[in-house]
Amino acid sequence: MFASPVAQSTKTRRRRLILLLAVCSLGPTLPAQPAPPEDRVHALLSRMTLEEKIGQLVQYSSRSDMTGPASSAALAPLIRAGGVGSLLNIIGAAETRKWQRLAVESSRFHLPLLFGLDVVHGYRTIFPIPLATAASWDLARIEAAERIAAAEAAAAGINWTFAPMVDIARDPRWGRISEGAGEDPFLGSAVARARVIGFQGDGRFATPESILACAKHFAAYGAVQAGRDYFTTDVTERTLREVYLPPFRAAVEAGVGTIMAAFNDLDGTPCTANAFLLDRVLRREWGFRGFVVSDWAAIEELRAHGTAADLRDAARQAVVAGLDMDMESEAYGPHLAELVRSGAVPEARIEAAAGAILVAKFRLGLVDDPYRYCDEAREKTAWLRPESLAAARDLARRSCVLLKNNGALPMKRDGITVALVGPLADSPQQQLGAWSGQSHREDTVTIRSALAEFFPGTRLRYAPGCTVRGSDTSGFKAARDAAAGADVIVAALGEEADQSGEATSRTSLDLSGPQLALLRELRATGKPVILLLLTGRPLTIEPAEPLADAILLAWHPGTMGGPAIADVLTGAYNPSGHLPVTWPRNVGQIPIFYAHKNSGRPAPHVGEPEDRYYSHYIDAPNTPLYSFGFGLSYTTFAFEGVRLNSPVLRADGAPLVVTVRVSNTGSRSGETVVQLYVRDRVGSVTRPVRELKGFAKIALNVGESREIEFKLTPNDLAFWRADMTFGPEPGQFDLFIGGDSTATLSTSFTFETTPRN
Ligand code: BGC
């Protein structure tokens, strides 16, 4: 939290004064250093009225599509009076400049606005959806993608993105699983870090190409019951801290400037007004000093949650709990001043919130140069640069996961005719996925147009076959005809863009509409069938699996999805993606994730064959269709010779060094993700059967073999123990290394808390 002037220690001020005197005594040649933002904000706050401070806490959305009292005409007087701190969904250098001018030229302190937008996977150059890029396990490229997204958005006047979404999601019925990095807190934390750094750079915002990031939705939004969006969440504090909070903590440690509170309630308290989350955990335990914004109209929604009787009380609860900015509830503006004057809200709390928001504006350089993000000349050249498109293509192919291959892939490039079938094969809008509002369809290269480069003229036969939804099968005949004259069939099936993302929960994850029936028709032709899956979430494709000779998961791959997919299908790129989420066989298995507990009666069962009293289903296996971490390649990899530098890791000793030999045993160069999992055999509370504790994405040439090293420290073994303290417990640990979460290569070690004499 921004330290309020009251809380700022005189010691710190004295130290600054000494520093200032020391600097001055060096002589007049040194350029004058601007005072630190905190000091400038302190000075500013002391001159602002209560209403002006509250104004900083208010955020409105673009009103261009509205008429009446909330229209853009009504916003202007509010801005002039200093009653607005931020706008969202206003884009474009000219448009943002217009609003910025209004704020800067007419408000008493000339304070600039923050312009926020959901830049979730790119601005004009759309990258694959975040779940897809997590499948690349390629942190450097994920970071680079966000750097491009930030630069493109920044050129359009945006200085704040509502991203990254770092919610752990273990339920693919929840459509927002597409916006995050999947089910695992270790991978999720690594991706959160990379994305924050990508957006914010080094956090100094020296050039207007980095923007403020926002880790959302705090917290446990991914755990909504039954996968229904906006619904109730009820997780234990242990699960909250071990599973859902780590990526947020990683984002805070990476310097994320803002946090968005989640819509859901948590153990009975909506996150919007949750002092445990916003004050105790975020500020006091983690030392977060940025500001917290509500989700859309979430303060107002406290009434529907049933914890506030009216908007005034909702505003009071939220601000007291630690929520700084009101997105679109119109709760803070009308009510906070009276709440402060009546003594229901301490003014110091308003100062702290306004202070944190103003510090962000100083850090972004907006107070000194309000128009630095509104540059029309830069805007024209910043979008869709060739290097950005190349990066989007590269990340899209690295995000593809090869789920099955009986040899149908890679396709031969010469002498064959390809039937490209399916409603997603030539559909620019759908391949972009959710949250791609700033893209233009003509920028998008579809699978059809990309494959036409490899298979010109009549060598590519295209038929959509059906639509993604509905029941019309009249296109089947044309699809069969296209297939009849071809050597191989590529069927592009899955989800449309608006079937995943916000408010898209599903109770069935089957291929929708007539898509499965179309696949059956194609199989009946006897030609090899490659199923190309475009989706925002895992789909229950168990019935489709035997109908395909190969399955390539391409997710929603973005602007350059077509060329990326063509690269993978033709072998120009050897697939290297691995699943960041467990892939269920059917909806009944959900939630299904690899880091589950063992139970007292685990499967596989070891007793009498007729004994059924163990943890299982009588109509389906416990195992998923594809495991977390799984992904095939056109080559093969061997993992062998795992060894430790010591059988014992000591609490006060050096890290344990784990070494494994990885070899490319196939006939193509390729990349794989070496994954290290740990199991704590006995704990004071039940522990997961295994947990990811390290990974490395490596490239190996044909026949190449390399030793890969991981280091384990006591912190890697730490968890929330029975007494709710955090730390490791002594005992035996198993370690597994391989290419997915079912890896069998293993060894074990002991963790000791006291050194041996
Ligand atoms: C979503 C947020 C988003 C916000 C602003 C909400 O409906 O839950 O993720 O940032 O809208 O667009």
Residues whose N, C-alpha, C, O or C-beta is under 5 A from the ligand:
A	BS01	BGC	D118 F162 D295 W296
